[in-house]
Structure formats: C-alpha cells, structure tokens
C-alpha cells in the first residue's frame, strides 16, 4: 500500500509540475500567443482516409485545389489519357476532357467553365480536384480549418480500427521509474499491450473526440510547438507524453490559456520543451531538447479499462 501511495504521489508531482511550467519555453512564458501561422499543408481525404502524396503535393490556385492528375485517376478509379495538352479521364459512363491552360472542360460533351485551369508544374499535370471529383459523382467538401478536401464519405474510423495493437515489452525501458503510468487506473494490472499509430492514420475517433491532424508551428521567439486539431471540449485538454531516445518518459500538457476555438474545432498546443524534465529527472539541458529526439508521442488517454498506451510514431524525426 505504501509503495502504491509513493507511485501515485510521484505521478501527480510530474503532472502538476508540467501544468505549472507548461508554458515556459526558450522565448519565455505564453510566447505561443505570438505564433507564426504558416499555412498548413493541404490534405486530400477519400472516404475519410488521407491520400499519401510523395514528391508532388496539392496546390491552392486562388481558392481552387489542384492535384497531380494521376492522383485523381489512381484514387478515384479513372482511366487516364494524355495527349499533348489534352487530358481525358474516363470513369464508367463518364468522360472528362480538359486542356492545360484552358478554363473550359467537358463532361460527356457538356461544356463546363472552371474556376481554375489545368496546369503543368515541374513536369507534372495538375487538375482542379473539385471539378474532377464532382464530375465522377463524388461529394466534395472543403474544410478551411484543417485544410482538408473531403471526398466521399466523412465517416472517420475509431482509433482501434486503424492502430496496430502490439506487445508492450519493447516500450518498457521508456517507463523505467514511472511504471505507474502503465496502470493509470491503479487496478493492480499493468498494460500488456500498446496501440501504435502513424501520421497516415489521422484522422481518427478516440472516445467521442476526433483527432484530425498534428502540425509543427513556431513562435516569434523560435520555440516549437505541436498544433493538435480535435473536437475535444473539456476544460483540460488531454495530455501528451514523449518517449525519447534516451529512454525517458517526458510529460507534456496542453498549454494553458492558448487553446483556439473555431466553430466545432478545438486547436491545442503542446511545447517541445518543458521545465518539468528538469524537475522530474534532472535534465539540466531541458531547454535544448528537440522533438527529433522523440521516438513516440503518446496521447495520455486509453480506449478501455485495459488502459493500453496510445503511441504515435514520431513524424518529426
């Protein structure tokens, strides 16, 4: 019993220490109010799953999203034909014809005026995504907060339906000294497995909250933060933790007072550095800690009473 009390006190100390110091970074407390809001990369989702782009990403042409034409044909099932500047895409009983540089296109011979013309960029042929998708009979919706183009269904899967459930053993070294986090409900049974998620698995549903995307942003002073877009409405945001390559468990709470509410979305911010690393395990160089030294970013939540940790492979390494 005494050992359990000590563990609980240690865990609370770590959490409270992070809350108290969570806004302290290299450029001072609350510097996040001076964020440099760089545009988020546009993401395209078909039936709530992100298209994986490689070297050629979507572009915004005066409010119209253009994507490489092969992305459309490969993901929406069209047969593509390129002949000089002329583009033909056939999908079932629908034939779409566009010409690079022209704002006139046809669908089964019917002329359509486009908001943006097909274009050639660095040897790639780009076409207006909304026009082609709707010509194929797909519903298209633009999400300005998340910079998402939704095509088709918006039924976002549960985290457990996209994550991999793995054995906890490879992660145990990160929990040395804070093993109590493997039993957050103090049931006497530590987690034997963990859910592992990748950036490509966003968005997902965790309990009743949607996690749409994570992005790195900077403050004017140069500090780095994780920007998390969700639908969480609680007064205290769900905490994160870093499993770093020095086998440390580093707590991070949502930075108090800087959450953004945009319609039904909640934008949360988490610091790259935190003075709690100094308090919790004597990291005197905490201010220079980098996200590139993190193996997994954990979400301090669980799917069920088994309390399996939720670990996201660090996309910022």
N, C-alpha and C positions, 0 to 999 in steps of 0.2 A: 504493500500500500504506500509506504514511504517513498519507494522508488518511483511509483506512478505519479505521485504528487510532484516530485522533483522534475519529472519529464514534462508534466503539464505547465509548471512554472517556467521552465526553460523555453517551452514553445510560446507561451504568452509573452515572455520577455522579448523574444525575437520579433513577434508580430507587433507589439507595441513600440518597440524600438524603430521598426520600419515606418510605422504610422507617424511617429514623432519627427522622423528625419526624412520622410519620403520625398520632400520637395527640395532637398539640398543636393545641388549638383555643382559642376565646375564653375558655372556662372551665377551661382547664388540661388537662394530660395525663390520660388514662384517665377523663375525666369521663363517658364513654359508659357506664360501669358504673352511672351514676345516671340511666338513661334514664327518660323519661316514656312509659310504654307505653300510648298511647291505642289504642282498638280499631281494627283495620284495617277498612276498608270491605268489606262482603260483596260477593263477585263470584259471578255465576252463569255456568257454562260448559255449553254444549250441544255434545256431541261434541268436547270439549277446546277450544272456541272461546268467548271471552267474549261475553256479551250486552252490547251497548252501551246503557247507560241514559242518559237525558238529565236531566230535572228530577226524576224520581221514582225513587229507588233502593230496593233491598231493605231490609227492616227485620227485626229479631230480636224476636219476641214470645215471651218465656220459653222460648227454645230452638227455636222454630219460625220458619223464614224465610218471610216474606210478601213477595210481589212484586205490582206492578200487574197486574190480571187480563189486560190486553191484551198484556202481555209474554209471558204463557203462550200465549194464543191465537195471537199472531203468530209465535212462535218454535217452537211445537210443533204448529202446523197445525190448531188447533181453531176451530170456528165459534162465536162468542160472541153471547149474547143477554142483555141486561139489562132487567129489568122491576121497577122499584122496588127492593126489597131482594133480589129473587130473581135468581140468576146461573145461566145454563145454558151449558154448553160441550159441543159435540158434535164428536167426533173419530172418523171412521169409524163403527164399530158401537158406540161407547161414548158414553154421555150422562151428564154430570156435572151435578148440581144442588146449589147451595149457597145459603145465605141469610145476608146480612150480620148479624153479631152472634150467629149460631147455631153451636153446635159439632156439629150433626148435618148430614150431607150424604148424597147418594145417588149410586151408580154403577150405571147400568142398573136403577134401582129398589131396589137393595140398600142398606140404611142403614149408614152408617159414622160412627163417633164421631171427631171431630177433636181434635187436641191444642190447636189454636188456631183461632178462628173467623175467617171472612172479615171484613174491616173496611173502614171508609171513613175515609180520611185526606186532609184538604185537597182534598176533591172527587174523590179517586182511590179506586177499589175495589181492595183488596188481598186476595189469596187465599193460602192455605198452599201453598207451592211443591211440597213433597214429596208431599202428597196428590194434587194435580192431576197431577203428572208420573207418579207410580206408577199412577194411575188410567188414564193413557194407555198404560201398559205400559212406561214408561221406567225404567231403573235409576237410582237416586239415591244419592249418597254425600256425606256432609258431611266436609269437611277443616278441622278446627279450627285447625291451624297457619297455613294460608294464608287461612282464612275463605272457602273456595271451596265452592260447591254444584256438584258434578259430576253432570251428567245425561247418560245415554247412554254413549258410548264415551269412554275416557280415553287414547286414542292421540294423544299430543302430537306435532305435526309438527316436523320439523327446521327450524332457523333459515333455511336457504337456501330452504325451501319457502314461507316466509311473508314473507321480506325482499325488498326491491327492490334489484337489482344495478344500480348507476349508475356513471357516469364519475367518476373521482377528481378531475378538474380543478377543480370548484368548491370542493373542500376543501383544495387545495394551500396557500393562504395561511395556514391554521392550522399547517401543518407547516414554515413557514419557520424555518430554523435547526436543525430537528430532523428533517431529511428522512430520516435513517437509520431512523426508525420506519416508513417506507414500504417498507423492505426488512429486516424484523426477523430474517430468517434469513441475511442477508448473502450472498444469491445473486448479487448484482450486477444484479438486476432489481427495480425499484420497482413497487409495486402500481399498476395502471392503473384499477382499479375499487374500489368500496366497497359493502358491504351496508348498507342503511338500513332500520331497524326502527322501528315505532311502539309506543306502550304497548299499543294494542289487539291487537298481535301476540303478547303474552305469553299463556300460557306457550309456550316452545319448547325444542327439544333442541339443545344445542351440544356436539358430540362425544358424550360419554357422560353429560353433566350436564344436568339440567332446570333451566331458569330459570323460576320460577313468577310472581314479581311483584317490583316495586320500590315502596317507600313512603318518604316523608319522616318522620323522627321527630326529637324534640328531647331534649336533655339537661336536667337540672335547671338548669344554668348558662345554657341558652338556645342552645347550639350546635346546628346542624342536621346530620343525617347521612342518607345513603341506606341503607335497610334492604333487602338483597337476599336473597330466599329461593331456594335452589338445592338440588341434591343433590351438590355438589362435595365430595369427601372428601380432597383433597390437603392437605398441611400448610401450604402457602402459597396463599392464595386468589388467584384471577385478579384482576389489577389493572384499574382503570378509568382513563380519562383524559377531561378536559373540553376540548372545542373551544369556547373562549369568544368572545364577540362582539368582543373586542379582538384577535382572530386570534392567540391564544396556545394552545399545547398544554400543559395542566396535568395532571400525573400525580397519580393517587390510588391508594394501595394499601389493601388491607384492613387495618383497624386491628388490630394485633397483640393477641392475648390476650383478645379480647372476642367471638369467634365463639360462637354458640349452636348446640348440637346437640340437636335434638328428634326422636327417632326416626330416620328416614332423611333428615330435612331438615337443612340447614345454613343458618344465618342469619348473613350477613356485613354489616359496617358500613363505610361509606366517608365520610370527612369532607368537608364543604362547603369548608372552608378547610384550607390546609396551608402550613407554613413553607417547603416546597421551592419555592413560587412566588417567594419572595424570593431563595433561593439560585440558582435556575435562570435567572431573567431580571430580577432586581432589583425585584420588586414589593414596595415597602416598605409598601404598604397591603394586603398579602395577607390580613390578619385580617378585613378588611371585605368580602372577595369573597363574592358571592352566587350561588346556583345560577340565579337568574333571569337572570344574565349569560352562561349557557351555552347554546350553540346545539345541541350534540350531546354525549351522554355515550357515550364509546367503551368497549367491552369489549376489554381487551388480550389478544386471542386471535385465532385465524384458523381458517377452515373447512378449508383445504387448503394445500398448499405455495405457492399463489399469494399467500397472506397478505393477502387483501383486508381492509381495516379493517372492523370491525363497529361501526356508529354508530346510536345510539338517539336519535331526535328528543326533545329535552328536554321532558318533560311538565310541568315545574315552572316554566315561564316565566310 
